[in-house]
Amino acid sequence: MNFRRMCVFCGSNSGINPLYRAVAEELGRLLSQRGIELVYGGGNIGLMGVLADAVLQAQGRVIGVIPDSLMAREVGHAGLTELRVVKSMHERKALMSDLSDGFIALPGGFGTFEEFCEVVTWSQLGIQSKPCGLLNVEGYYDPLLELFDRAVREGFLRDENRQLVLEDRTAQCLLKKMAGFRPKPVGKWITGDER
């Protein structure tokens, strides 16, 4: 799979471990080197700003998508290739998805978790068939991955849907896994107890 644009969800804070920032910078450089445009939440703060700046410094293209309510708080990044201002968080997520060929989550908080789990759910329901990957820096996402595994063991998640979540600790390896991802056809519903 060749990527034209990659959507990245990440924190509006930088976290306490300096490695989070370093990996965001590395991912930004890799995307730019591979000619992959970044689609992200449009902010200039936290890992969001670090990631966007890394892509721009490497001469890459960045499309930010931000609700006007956040733009009004002056967290919108003024130096992007393109900044699209939308009315709501729902519109933001829909546009980010429409613009992107895949999704990566760097470390983040509730917003990052929610955005990533929503696109994985869209894959499970057959609404989209784009790869979804967790950049598991320093094992940050180990507890979430264990929760997904427990959901399989407890009968709430089918194993084929668990496999929709790709994971690696390095940006380069995660991008390779995502490039090799073979999705099920859009429209095929795999959920519940149907066999």
C-alpha positions as semicolon CSV with decimal commas, in nm:
position;residue;x (nm);y (nm);z (nm)
1;M;0,000;0,000;0,000
2;N;0,132;0,341;-0,096
3;F;0,041;0,633;0,126
4;R;-0,027;0,980;-0,007
5;R;-0,141;1,119;0,328
6;M;-0,118;0,986;0,683
7;C;-0,339;1,104;0,968
8;V;-0,161;1,118;1,303
9;F;-0,341;1,155;1,636
10;C;-0,126;1,275;1,927
11;G;-0,120;1,472;2,248
12;S;-0,166;1,843;2,287
13;N;0,092;1,801;2,564
14;S;0,445;1,670;2,514
15;G;0,447;1,423;2,804
16;I;0,721;1,387;3,063
17;N;0,947;1,147;2,871
18;P;1,171;1,331;2,619
19;L;1,155;1,022;2,396
20;Y;0,792;1,105;2,306
21;R;0,909;1,429;2,149
22;A;1,204;1,260;1,976
23;V;0,981;0,992;1,821
24;A;0,730;1,254;1,703
25;E;1,017;1,438;1,532
26;E;1,142;1,113;1,378
27;L;0,796;1,025;1,245
28;G;0,765;1,372;1,095
29;R;1,098;1,340;0,915
30;L;1,012;0,991;0,788
31;L;0,678;1,104;0,648
32;S;0,845;1,394;0,469
33;Q;1,129;1,179;0,332
34;R;0,875;0,933;0,190
35;G;0,664;1,205;0,032
36;I;0,371;1,136;0,265
37;E;0,170;1,442;0,363
38;L;0,072;1,478;0,728
39;V;-0,293;1,525;0,826
40;Y;-0,338;1,612;1,193
41;G;-0,541;1,820;1,437
42;G;-0,390;2,156;1,341
43;G;-0,247;2,253;1,679
44;N;0,084;2,423;1,753
45;I;0,118;2,279;2,104
46;G;0,243;1,953;2,254
47;L;0,334;1,658;2,033
48;M;0,100;1,800;1,770
49;G;0,322;2,103;1,721
50;V;0,643;1,899;1,742
51;L;0,521;1,660;1,473
52;A;0,400;1,932;1,236
53;D;0,720;2,134;1,278
54;A;0,934;1,827;1,204
55;V;0,747;1,763;0,877
56;L;0,772;2,128;0,775
57;Q;1,143;2,151;0,862
58;A;1,203;1,848;0,638
59;Q;1,023;2,029;0,352
60;G;0,709;1,815;0,381
61;R;0,345;1,915;0,350
62;V;0,107;1,944;0,646
63;I;-0,271;1,975;0,647
64;G;-0,420;2,074;0,981
65;V;-0,789;2,035;1,063
66;I;-0,911;2,232;1,364
67;P;-1,251;2,332;1,503
68;D;-1,312;2,707;1,516
69;S;-1,359;2,682;1,894
70;L;-0,995;2,574;1,932
71;M;-0,875;2,822;1,672
72;A;-1,033;3,095;1,885
73;R;-0,811;2,986;2,175
74;E;-0,509;3,053;1,953
75;V;-0,378;2,698;1,946
76;G;-0,397;2,671;1,565
77;H;-0,061;2,634;1,390
78;A;-0,005;2,941;1,169
79;G;0,277;2,795;0,958
80;L;0,109;2,493;0,796
81;T;0,084;2,415;0,426
82;E;-0,293;2,423;0,473
83;L;-0,516;2,480;0,776
84;R;-0,882;2,387;0,748
85;V;-1,112;2,535;1,010
86;V;-1,433;2,337;1,072
87;K;-1,737;2,380;1,294
88;S;-1,716;2,077;1,524
89;M;-1,505;1,788;1,647
90;H;-1,728;1,550;1,448
91;E;-1,662;1,744;1,129
92;R;-1,291;1,750;1,212
93;K;-1,267;1,371;1,248
94;A;-1,470;1,306;0,933
95;L;-1,253;1,539;0,724
96;M;-0,928;1,400;0,865
97;S;-1,047;1,051;0,773
98;D;-1,155;1,154;0,424
99;L;-0,816;1,314;0,356
100;S;-0,605;1,022;0,482
101;D;-0,488;0,679;0,367
102;G;-0,403;0,552;0,716
103;F;-0,398;0,643;1,085
104;I;-0,122;0,649;1,347
105;A;-0,156;0,728;1,716
106;L;0,144;0,869;1,900
107;P;0,117;0,895;2,279
108;G;-0,166;1,119;2,394
109;G;-0,464;1,144;2,624
110;F;-0,841;1,100;2,599
111;G;-0,870;1,274;2,262
112;T;-0,601;1,056;2,106
113;F;-0,752;0,737;2,251
114;E;-1,101;0,831;2,131
115;E;-0,992;0,930;1,780
116;F;-0,788;0,614;1,731
117;C;-1,054;0,381;1,868
118;E;-1,315;0,546;1,647
119;V;-1,123;0,480;1,325
120;V;-1,056;0,121;1,434
121;T;-1,429;0,082;1,496
122;W;-1,496;0,219;1,145
123;S;-1,265;-0,056;1,015
124;Q;-1,445;-0,320;1,220
125;L;-1,780;-0,205;1,083
126;G;-1,651;-0,194;0,726
127;I;-1,698;0,183;0,695
128;Q;-1,333;0,223;0,596
129;S;-1,044;-0,013;0,526
130;K;-0,739;0,199;0,607
131;P;-0,459;0,071;0,833
132;C;-0,460;0,183;1,196
133;G;-0,134;0,176;1,391
134;L;-0,019;0,254;1,745
135;L;0,332;0,397;1,775
136;N;0,399;0,228;2,107
137;V;0,681;0,449;2,238
138;E;0,847;0,297;2,546
139;G;0,548;0,062;2,582
140;Y;0,308;0,354;2,632
141;Y;0,023;0,162;2,471
142;D;0,094;-0,175;2,636
143;P;-0,202;-0,137;2,879
144;L;-0,439;-0,050;2,593
145;L;-0,317;-0,345;2,386
146;E;-0,366;-0,573;2,688
147;L;-0,720;-0,439;2,722
148;F;-0,786;-0,527;2,356
149;D;-0,644;-0,877;2,418
150;R;-0,860;-0,917;2,727
151;A;-1,166;-0,814;2,526
152;V;-1,087;-1,106;2,292
153;R;-1,041;-1,350;2,583
154;E;-1,366;-1,234;2,745
155;G;-1,566;-1,268;2,423
156;F;-1,629;-0,899;2,351
157;L;-1,395;-0,869;2,053
158;R;-1,329;-1,114;1,772
159;D;-0,967;-1,198;1,702
160;E;-0,990;-1,085;1,338
161;N;-1,099;-0,742;1,462
162;R;-0,819;-0,733;1,719
163;Q;-0,580;-0,778;1,426
164;L;-0,699;-0,446;1,282
165;V;-0,475;-0,269;1,536
166;L;-0,114;-0,266;1,419
167;E;0,160;-0,178;1,665
168;D;0,533;-0,117;1,682
169;R;0,779;0,072;1,898
170;T;0,954;0,244;1,608
171;A;0,809;0,470;1,340
172;Q;0,999;0,299;1,059
173;C;0,876;-0,051;1,151
174;L;0,519;0,068;1,206
175;L;0,510;0,233;0,863
176;K;0,638;-0,091;0,710
177;K;0,364;-0,294;0,882
178;M;0,102;-0,045;0,770
179;A;0,227;-0,057;0,410
180;G;0,183;-0,436;0,415
181;F;-0,166;-0,423;0,566
182;R;-0,431;-0,604;0,363
183;P;-0,774;-0,480;0,469
184;K;-1,103;-0,658;0,439
185;P;-1,341;-0,510;0,181
186;V;-1,529;-0,195;0,281
187;G;-1,886;-0,279;0,371
188;K;-1,810;-0,622;0,524
189;W;-1,936;-0,619;0,881
190;I;-1,741;-0,831;1,129
191;T;-1,882;-0,787;1,475
192;G;-2,104;-0,963;1,724
193;D;-2,154;-1,340;1,718
194;E;-2,235;-1,394;1,350
195;R;-2,025;-1,669;1,187
